[in-house]
Amino acid sequence: MRFLTGILFTGIASVAAASPALAQDERGASDERRTTFQPYIEVSQILTAQLEPVSDQLTFTQVAAGVDTSVQGRRSGASVSVRYERNISYGDDQVDTDTVSGIARGYLSVIPQSLTLQAGALASRTRVDGGGAVSANPLASEDATNQVYSAYFGPEFRTRAGAVEVSGNARVGYNRFEANNAVFDVNGDQVDVFDDSVTYSGQIAAGTRPGDVLPVGVAVSAGGFQEDLSNLDQRVRDVYARADVTVPVTSSLAVVGGVGYEDVEVSSRDALRDANGDPIFDNNGRLVTDSSSPRLLAFDVDGLLWDVGVLWRPSSRTNLEARVGRRYDSTTYYGTFSYQPTPGDSLAIAVYDGISGFGGVINNSLSRLSSDFQVQRNPLSGDFGGLVSSDEGVGLVGALGSIRSSAFRGRGVNASYTTQLGRMNAAIGVGYDRRTFIAAAGSALESVDGIRDESYYVTGTLSTDVGRSGALSTTAYANWFTSNSGNGDLTAVGASAAYSRNLAGRLSARAAVSLDYFDSEFSDEDFATASALLGLRYDF
């Protein structure tokens, strides 16, 4: 009996689920090539009024140029949204700013059904509060915002040797966070923030489907992940090997289980210290690494790993994988659920558990995106605030979380839903993320060990056509951050509405309003800002 679509892949994913790129390659084989290319320029006048803690107004001109493009073909697919923005302020005490934001995701099938190249990139503006919490939607205040950059590239392959299916992938990525100013906690001490990292990952699996050779499916797999963080030369290394079995129960339900070996290690060096033995920080609030110091172990686990669970696929529109087991020397839970009742409706839920640094989380979020997506940008700032929607759900929501430099164990759940009702489109993403930080005893980060940062988030958008030449869109977001480090909690909420109307040919007029609220216990004062925009846009 041929059960579902494949066999178990690893303890994190399955061959049945395959990779997004391979799935797109297979679907694209019977599809016509679809291409959209939309460059544009915008000129707008913006009024920003600070409502709290003091009343203040700022008027500036915004000039922006960008392009949104999507190419979906038989052997390749890619989506790119990139925007350059120049804010020109008035008054000697104001600072002009330049911002680049964008996201790209694509694949190229070098050998159809066998070898595919994957790539993705991200540039996003964020806001960081004094305790290290990150909000994906920055306020108008430029002195609190910073840039995040991320990119990755790698091949995926799939082949068969008789009844044995072999698949695997490899990936290398780079991540950087540009902190404009040092970040301080409530006690006046500096919070070391992430600088940059390089990630490497790879995995390979071989196995047979139920009914091909045996009544059950069997698979063996091995893989590894490593992230090298520049902060104190930290290194996260996770390698494993395992065997799995898939036992069919019905034509759509199977019980799965696996057992194997893992070796997980987190280590770092110490910081340079002054004559009093205190660690030295640079001008951006980051610890200066003592490259001559010995490597210190912060986490070291090797031994048995195992998990059991279920695979359920009653139709091509519904897929569930849920597992519970033992990993990282503790209990682990993870799984995914997707449901697409119609082409315009999609529900996706994911539960995750892993050890990495900040860069590994961003790279993984990028790799999970579809190559055919739509970016929902803030109509005033131009930022996409972590909301990227596609037929496969909403991506990147909540990927930022906390910007601490230390490696961590990240666990959480996120869910997204997109729907289309006539001319109305809606998308929402919600989730919870918990990061428990890992640092070596005796190092400058020792006090961070065991700190737990938690983030709750919800982001949504609604858009519809108004008449024959108008369009209306609304967005809303809320982020709640809490930490047991004593740095205080953070609440960031906001909403915006935008209306555009075609004037003549490709020229359109734009109007938008927004309200943002930022409450951090790091500061004695809350910040509330209202903004309004009037402008013109020309689509080439």
C-alpha positions, -999 to +999 in steps of 0.1 A: +000+000+000+014+034-009+007+056+021+004+093+019+032+107-003+064+096+012+084+085+041+097+100+073+126+124+067+141+135+100+131+143+135+122+178+124+106+173+090+095+144+067+100+134+031+062+132+029+061+170+034+091+174+011+105+209+006+085+239-006+108+242-036+104+207-048+066+209-043+065+241-063+087+225-090+062+196-094+032+219-095+048+242-119+055+215-144+019+218-157+014+255-152+019+283-176+046+308-169+033+338-148+052+370-145+044+403-128+068+433-127+056+465-110+082+492-105+069+525-089+078+558-075+060+577-047+061+613-034+043+620-002+039+646+025+037+632+060+026+648+093+036+630+124+022+642+158+036+628+190+008+626+215+027+612+245+047+619+265+048+655+252+030+671+223+052+676+192+047+677+155+070+668+126+063+674+089+085+658+062+086+648+026+090+612+017+103+601-017+103+564-024+111+540-053+105+503-054+096+472-073+073+443-067+078+413-089+068+377-092+080+351-117+065+316-116+075+292-143+078+255-151+113+252-135+117+283-114+098+307-092+107+339-074+091+369-057+109+401-048+097+432-030+122+459-024+118+496-016+142+526-011+129+555+009+143+590+015+127+611+042+134+649+039+127+668+071+124+705+078+142+723+106+178+723+118+171+698+146+157+671+124+177+643+107+172+631+072+170+593+068+175+567+041+159+533+044+161+501+023+136+473+030+128+442+011+124+405+009+131+380-018+125+342-021+131+320-051+141+286-065+156+273-097+152+237-108+185+227-123+175+191-130+136+187-130+124+167-101+160+161-089+181+192-082+168+226-071+187+257-059+171+278-031+177+314-021+162+341+001+171+375+014+156+401+039+162+437+048+139+450+075+137+480+099+129+473+136+126+491+168+146+480+199+137+490+235+161+493+264+156+457+275+165+441+241+129+435+229+122+440+192+090+453+175+086+446+138+067+478+134+089+508+143+075+541+153+083+573+135+113+581+158+144+572+139+167+571+168+151+540+181+151+520+149+177+496+135+182+474+105+181+436+102+197+418+072+196+381+063+203+360+033+208+323+025+215+300-004+217+262-010+207+232-031+181+205-025+180+172-043+158+141-046+164+109-065+155+072-064+175+040-064+150+013-071+125+014-043+147+037-021+140+074-022+170+096-014+167+133-006+186+161+011+196+197+013+224+220+022+223+257+031+246+286+041+233+319+055+244+352+068+226+375+092+234+410+106+218+434+130+229+470+128+225+487+162+226+525+159+231+531+196+241+512+227+211+496+245+209+499+283+188+480+308+169+496+338+200+493+361+222+512+337+241+481+326+245+475+289+226+447+272+248+429+246+229+428+213+233+405+184+259+416+158+262+390+129+264+353+123+269+327+097+248+296+096+254+262+080+230+233+077+226+200+058+207+168+060+202+136+040+177+108+042+170+075+024+141+052+028+112+033+014+075+039+014+050+015+031+042-013+007+071-008-016+094-033+001+078-038+036+043-033+050+058-003+068+080+026+057+115+027+069+141+055+067+175+065+079+188+101+081+216+123+093+221+160+095+236+190+112+233+227+120+259+252+130+257+289+137+289+310+143+280+342+161+305+371+162+295+380+198+321+364+220+328+339+191+298+318+201+292+286+183+260+265+182+265+230+168+238+203+165+244+169+147+223+138+147+217+104+131+184+085+134+162+057+120+124+060+116+094+038+108+060+047+094+032+023+103+000+028+082-033+026+102-057+036+074-052+050+039-049+085+054-035+079+089-001+065+101+017+062+133+054+073+131+083+069+154+121+074+154+152+069+175+187+081+171+218+099+185+224+136+189+254+157+199+245+193+207+271+219+219+270+256+226+303+273+234+319+308+235+350+327+244+352+354+272+352+391+267+381+415+271+383+429+306+396+461+321+420+465+350+392+459+374+381+427+357+350+442+342+340+432+306+346+459+279+318+470+256+322+488+223+303+519+213+273+499+201+269+482+234+284+449+224+310+429+243+345+429+229+357+394+224+390+381+238+401+359+209+429+345+230+407+331+257+399+294+258+366+282+245+340+278+273+312+252+272+277+266+279+256+235+268+268+200+261+244+171+255+250+139+236+230+107+236+197+092+228+169+111+210+135+097+202+100+108+192+066+093+183+036+108+166+010+107+138+008+116+102-027+124+088-034+134+052-071+128+044-068+148+011-043+169-008-057+200+010-052+188+046-019+177+062-011+171+099+021+159+115+024+160+153+052+145+175+064+143+211+097+129+223+130+135+239+157+159+226+182+183+241+180+161+272+144+172+278+109+167+265+101+181+231+070+188+211+067+199+175+044+196+145+026+213+116-010+215+103-022+230+070-056+232+056-066+248+023-104+242+016-104+266-014-078+283-035-084+316-016-084+302+019-055+288+038-048+278+075-014+269+088-002+261+123+033+252+134+048+242+168+086+244+170+115+236+193+152+242+185+185+256+196+202+285+176+211+321+177+191+351+164+204+346+129+193+310+127+157+319+135+156+345+107+172+321+081+147+294+090+118+318+087+130+329+052+134+293+040+098+284+050+084+312+028+067+304-005+084+317-036+050+333-045+041+358-019+026+392-013+041+418+011+017+438+033+035+471+038+027+498+063+012+526+041+031+554+059+065+539+068+068+514+040+079+487+064+063+452+060+064+446+098+069+409+095+036+402+076+042+383+044+013+363+030+009+336+004-013+306-005+007+287+021-001+311+049+016+341+066+053+341+072+080+359+093+055+370+119+072+370+153+106+359+139+124+389+156+114+385+192+145+394+213+177+407+200+201+394+227+234+381+214+233+348+233+223+315+218+190+302+231+165+274+230+134+286+212+100+271+216+066+283+205+037+282+182+024+303+153-008+302+133-019+321+102-050+323+081-057+339+048-090+342+030-106+358-001-142+369-001-151+383-034-129+414-039-119+414-002-086+398+010-077+392+046-047+377+064-039+373+101-010+358+120-008+351+157+018+334+178+039+328+209+077+326+211+098+317+242+136+319+242+156+305+271+192+318+268+223+297+272+256+312+284+288+297+298+297+299+335+326+323+340+320+342+308+308+378+305+274+365+295+271+342+326+243+364+340+222+358+309+221+320+313+186+309+321+169+342+312+136+337+295+122+362+270+086+356+258+068+373+229+031+372+220+021+388+187-008+393+163-007+410+129-036+414+104-045+431+072-077+436+052-079+450+017-107+455-008-115+474-041-137+504-038-156+511-070-137+508-103-107+529-095-102+529-057-087+505-031-089+505+007-065+486+030-062+484+068-036+469+090-032+463+127-006+448+150+001+441+186+033+428+203+037+419+240+071+411+254+080+400+289+113+388+304+123+374+338+156+394+335+141+424+354+144+446+323+106+451+322+078+443+298+070+459+264+037+465+246+036+478+211+002+482+192-009+501+162-033+504+133-034+521+099-058+527+071-050+537+035-070+547+004-057+550-031-075+561-062-065+561-098-063+596-113-052+590-149-033+562-166-008+548-141-009+578-118-028+574-085-034+595-053-028+581-018-041+590+016-033+572+049-035+576+086-019+555+114-017+554+152+011+537+171+016+531+208+048+520+226+048+512+263+081+499+278+089+495+314+124+505+305+111+540+302+090+560+327+069+574+298+047+558+271+050+569+235+019+575+213+022+588+177-004+597+151+005+601+114-012+612+082+000+610+046-010+626+013+008+616-018+011+605-054+022+572-069+032+563-104+034+527-116+056+521-146 
